């Protein structure tokens, strides 16, 4: 199954001020065919929205969850949805 999906993930832990969004963008671009953004939230989490083929989104989610990230990830909450198709690239917000 290679249909396009929308992944929204909220990453908890020490993920702000450590380059987390930059590394998330770099990883998304390396995986390829992902569009969306990584954004700091006021509550200390980072929100990641990625649209693209399900295997690519699953690969990004696995990376977010492994702990092989800058800072410290305490947990990831995700929601899967239908893509909206409004992003041209993967950006940092």
N, C-alpha and C positions, 0 to 999 in steps of 0.2 A: 504494500500500500504506500503510494508516494504522493498522496494528495497534499495540497497546501493547507496549512493550519496556522492558527495564531496561538502562541504561547505567551501568557503573562505570568511572570514569576516575581515574587517578593522575597528578597534575600535578607535574612536577619543575621546580625553579628557585628563584628567590627569591620564594616565594609565601606565606610566613608572616610575620605582623607588618606587612603592607602593606594590609590590608583586602580581601584576595583572596576570603575566604569570604563577606563581606558583599556584595561586587559579584557574586559567583557567584549568591547567593540572589536579589539584585535582578534579575539578568538572567534567571534561571529563572522568576521571577514575571512578568516582562515578556513573555517568550515565551508563557507561559500553559500551563495544563493539565499542568504538571510537578510531581511530588511526589518527595521524597527529602531529601538533606542534603549539606552540604559540611563536611568535618572535617579538622583538622590531624592529621597522622601524626607519630609520634616521630622518623622519619627525615628530616623536613623537607618532605615532600611534602604535598599536599592531596588527599584522596580526595573525589570527587564521585560520588554515586549519584543517578541521576534515572530516574524511571519515568513513562511517558506515551507519547503517539503518537510513532512513529519520527521523523517530520519535526521534531518539537519537540526530541527528544533530539539529533538530528543538528545542529540549529541551535545548541544549547548546546555541543556538542562543538566545532563550528567556532569559536565564540567563545573557548572555552578554548584553542584551538590558534593563534589569530591573533596573539597578542601584544598585542591591544587590551585588556589586563587590567592590574590593578595589579601592581606588582613586575615580575618577569621570568620568562617561561615558557621553559624549555629543552627541554621535551618532554612529551608526553601519551601514556600507555598506556591503551588502552580495552579493555573486554570487554563484549560484548552478550549478554543473557540474557533469560529469561522474567521478567516482572514478578512480584513477590511480593505486591503490594497491601497493604503494611503501613504506608504513610505517608499522612498526611492533608493535608500541605502540604509546602513546601520549607523546611527549617530549617538553622540553623547549629549545629554540634555542637562 
